[in-house]
């Protein structure tokens, strides 16, 4: 048998120990179970993102641009023109979301438009519904065509209750009828305005013989003014019967438009400036409605 030097035997023995140590499987070191965390996204708060207006030529912004036709982008309610700063634009500034808008409106519409408006409103799925009607009921082709306060009261009540039934989750804003007598006072001393009013078949109940101070003409205008007061009382009462309705507290009626607020095209409808003035007056009631809508979410 071959013999090896002791030093070599020692070295080989050490080497074998290292090899055996390397080939052996060490016991695993216990570790804690991993903590699994579930990421839950907080849903964004629901915001009022749809708006509808029930109205007439005022809400369609007739004669507010460079044409006697409707100019909805300039509407006090649903317009997009930054100079107007409409209710829709103000709503967007508050919620951070551009609302879907619908104008359920018709040129010359009076409160009798209520039935058609109610049929149309469901499709809008609006969160907030603005209502501005009544001017055409008082500003009629003749005094015989003026809607009586009793008729207005019944139709307006049906309108609000109908809209509420169709959109039970929506907030309603009922606006008072503008002060038409103030409109007459703005233009009565201007010959051009009086001439235009005299040539138009519109609003003869108020604007006929616009520069006359004869007792019968003064009495006729005062009667129209009194009718509008009764309309506004009916609007306030009808709104008070619906929890989800906000009356404007006569804000629109109390607006004193300036000459610049009236369209130079017909000296009757609101100009771009007039639409902005109306939007400013109408916003506080809409803001209250928005707060009520948010509080129910």
C-alpha positions in Angstrom: 0.0 0.0 0.0 1.3 3.4 -0.9 1.8 5.7 2.0 1.4 9.5 1.9 3.0 12.1 3.9 1.0 13.2 6.9 0.8 16.8 5.7 -0.9 15.6 2.5 -3.2 13.3 4.4 -4.3 16.3 6.6 -4.9 18.5 3.6 -7.0 15.8 1.8 -9.0 15.2 4.9 -9.8 18.9 5.2 -10.7 19.1 1.6 -13.2 16.2 2.0 -14.8 17.8 4.9 -15.3 21.0 2.9 -16.8 19.1 0.0 -19.2 17.2 2.3 -20.2 20.4 4.0 -20.9 22.1 0.7 -23.0 19.1 -0.6 -25.2 18.9 2.5 -28.6 20.8 2.5 -29.0 23.3 5.3 -32.3 23.5 7.3 -34.4 26.4 6.0 -34.7 29.4 8.3 -38.3 30.0 9.4 -39.7 33.2 8.0 -42.9 35.1 8.8 -45.9 34.7 6.5 -46.0 37.5 3.9 -48.7 40.2 4.6 -51.0 40.5 1.6 -52.6 44.0 1.4 -55.6 44.6 -0.9 -55.7 48.0 -2.6 -59.2 49.3 -2.5 -59.8 52.4 -4.7 -62.0 55.0 -3.0 -64.9 55.7 -5.4 -65.1 59.3 -6.5 -68.0 61.2 -5.0 -70.9 61.4 -7.3 -71.4 64.8 -8.9 -74.3 66.5 -10.6 -73.3 66.2 -14.2 -76.4 66.8 -16.2 -78.5 69.9 -16.5 -81.7 70.7 -18.4 -83.6 74.0 -18.8 -87.3 74.3 -19.6 -88.0 77.6 -21.2 -88.6 79.9 -24.1 -86.6 82.1 -26.4 -84.7 83.6 -23.5 -83.2 80.2 -22.7 -82.4 79.6 -26.4 -80.6 83.0 -26.4 -82.6 84.3 -29.4 -81.0 87.5 -30.8 -78.1 87.3 -28.4 -75.5 86.8 -31.2 -75.4 88.4 -34.6 -78.7 86.9 -35.8 -82.3 87.0 -34.8 -82.3 83.2 -34.5 -81.5 81.0 -31.5 -77.9 81.1 -30.3 -77.8 78.4 -27.6 -74.1 78.8 -27.0 -74.9 82.1 -25.4 -77.8 80.8 -23.2 -77.8 81.9 -19.6 -78.6 78.4 -18.6 -76.7 75.9 -20.9 -74.4 78.1 -22.9 -70.7 77.7 -23.5 -69.7 81.2 -24.3 -67.2 82.3 -21.6 -68.6 85.9 -21.8 -71.9 84.6 -20.5 -70.6 82.3 -17.8 -73.8 80.3 -17.8 -75.2 78.1 -15.1 -73.7 75.1 -16.9 -70.3 76.6 -16.9 -70.6 77.6 -13.2 -71.7 74.1 -12.4 -68.6 72.7 -14.2 -66.4 75.0 -12.2 -67.8 73.7 -8.9 -67.9 70.0 -9.7 -64.9 69.8 -12.0 -66.9 68.0 -14.6 -68.6 69.5 -17.7 -72.3 68.7 -17.4 -74.4 67.2 -20.2 -76.9 69.9 -21.1 -80.3 69.9 -22.7 -82.6 72.8 -23.6 -86.2 71.7 -23.4 -87.2 75.0 -24.8 -89.3 76.5 -27.6 -89.5 80.0 -29.1 -92.7 81.6 -27.9 -93.4 78.9 -25.3 -95.7 79.7 -22.5 -96.8 77.7 -19.5 -99.0 75.6 -21.8 -95.8 74.1 -23.1 -95.7 72.2 -19.8 -97.3 69.0 -21.1 -94.7 68.7 -23.9 -91.9 69.6 -21.7 -92.8 66.9 -19.1 -92.9 64.3 -21.9 -89.4 65.4 -23.1 -87.7 65.8 -19.7 -87.4 62.1 -18.8 -85.0 61.5 -21.6 -82.6 64.1 -20.3 -82.0 62.2 -17.1 -81.0 65.6 -15.7 -79.7 66.0 -12.1 -80.8 69.6 -12.0 -83.7 71.1 -14.0 -84.1 74.9 -14.4 -87.5 76.3 -15.2 -88.0 79.8 -16.6 -91.4 80.3 -18.2 -94.2 83.0 -18.0 -93.0 85.9 -20.0 -94.9 84.8 -23.1 -98.0 84.2 -21.0 -98.1 87.9 -20.1 -96.4 89.3 -23.2 -99.1 88.2 -25.6 -100.5 89.2 -29.0 -103.3 91.0 -27.3 -104.7 91.4 -23.8 -107.3 88.8 -24.6 -104.5 86.3 -25.2 -102.9 86.8 -21.8 -102.9 83.7 -19.7 -105.1 84.2 -16.7 -103.4 83.8 -13.3 -105.7 80.9 -12.6 -104.7 79.1 -15.7 -101.1 79.8 -15.1 -101.3 78.6 -11.5 -102.8 75.2 -12.6 -100.5 74.6 -15.5 -97.3 75.6 -13.6 -98.2 73.3 -10.7 -98.7 70.5 -13.2 -95.4 71.3 -14.8 -93.3 71.1 -11.6 -95.1 68.0 -10.3 -94.8 66.3 -13.7 -91.1 67.0 -13.9 -90.6 65.7 -10.3 -92.5 62.5 -11.1 -90.4 61.9 -14.2 -87.1 62.7 -12.5 -87.7 62.0 -8.8 -83.9 62.3 -8.0 -83.5 65.7 -9.7 -83.4 69.1 -8.1 -85.7 71.7 -9.6 -85.1 75.4 -9.7 -88.2 77.6 -10.3 -87.3 81.1 -11.6 -89.6 84.1 -11.3 -90.8 85.9 -14.4 -88.7 88.8 -15.5 -89.9 92.4 -15.0 -91.4 93.1 -18.4 -92.6 96.6 -17.3 -88.9 97.5 -16.7 -88.1 96.4 -20.3 -90.8 98.8 -21.5 -89.4 101.6 -19.4 -85.9 101.0 -20.9 -87.1 101.6 -24.4 -90.1 103.8 -24.3 -88.2 107.1 -24.8 -86.2 105.8 -27.8 -87.9 106.4 -31.1 -86.1 103.5 -32.9 -87.1 101.1 -30.2 -90.7 102.3 -30.1 -90.9 102.0 -33.9 -89.6 98.4 -33.8 -92.1 97.5 -31.1 -94.8 99.0 -33.2 -94.0 96.9 -36.2 -93.9 93.6 -34.3 -96.9 91.5 -33.6 -95.3 90.3 -30.4 -96.2 91.4 -27.0 -98.9 93.8 -28.0 -100.4 93.3 -24.5 -97.6 95.4 -23.1 -95.7 97.1 -25.9 -98.6 98.5 -28.1 -98.5 102.3 -28.2 -95.3 102.1 -26.2 -94.8 105.9 -26.0 -98.4 106.6 -25.0 -99.3 108.0 -21.6 -103.0 107.8 -22.2 -104.9 106.5 -19.1 -106.1 103.3 -20.9 -102.5 102.5 -22.0 -101.1 103.1 -18.5 -103.9 101.0 -17.1 -103.2 98.2 -19.6 -99.5 98.1 -18.7 -100.2 98.2 -15.0 -102.6 95.2 -15.4 -99.9 93.2 -17.1 -97.5 94.0 -14.3 -100.0 92.8 -11.8 -100.6 89.6 -13.7 -96.8 88.9 -13.6 -96.9 89.4 -9.8 -99.6 86.8 -9.6 -97.6 84.4 -11.8 -94.6 84.8 -9.6 -96.7 84.1 -6.5 -97.9 80.9 -8.2 -94.4 79.9 -9.0 -93.3 80.3 -5.5 -96.2 78.4 -4.1 -95.9 75.5 -6.6 -92.2 75.2 -5.8 -92.8 75.2 -2.0 -94.9 72.0 -2.4 -91.9 70.0 -3.7 -89.1 69.4 -1.3 -86.6 69.1 -4.2 -87.5 72.5 -5.6 -85.7 75.8 -5.0 -87.4 79.2 -5.7 -85.2 82.0 -6.8 -86.7 84.4 -4.3 -87.6 86.8 -7.1 -83.9 87.2 -8.2 -84.7 87.1 -11.9 -87.7 89.4 -11.6 -85.6 91.9 -9.7 -83.0 92.1 -12.4 -82.8 95.7 -13.8 -81.4 95.2 -17.2 -79.5 98.1 -18.8 -79.8 99.2 -22.4 -76.6 97.2 -23.2 -78.4 94.1 -21.9 -81.1 94.3 -24.6 -80.3 93.0 -28.2 -80.0 95.8 -30.7 -81.5 93.5 -33.3 -85.1 93.7 -31.9 -84.8 95.8 -28.7 -86.7 93.0 -26.9 -84.6 89.9 -26.3 -81.5 89.8 -24.1 -78.1 90.6 -25.7 -75.0 88.6 -24.9 -74.5 91.0 -22.0 -78.1 90.5 -20.9 -77.6 86.7 -20.9 -74.6 87.2 -18.7 -76.6 89.4 -16.4 -79.4 86.8 -16.2 -76.9 84.0 -15.5 -75.4 86.0 -12.6 -78.8 86.6 -11.1 -79.9 83.0 -11.6 -76.8 81.3 -10.1 -77.5 81.6 -6.4 -80.7 79.6 -6.6 -79.0 77.0 -8.8 -76.1 76.8 -6.3 -78.6 76.1 -3.5 -80.1 73.3 -5.6 -76.6 71.9 -6.2 -75.9 71.9 -2.5 -79.2 70.1 -1.8 -78.4 67.5 -4.5 -74.9 66.9 -2.9 -76.4 66.6 0.6 -78.6 63.7 -0.6 -75.7 61.7 -1.9 
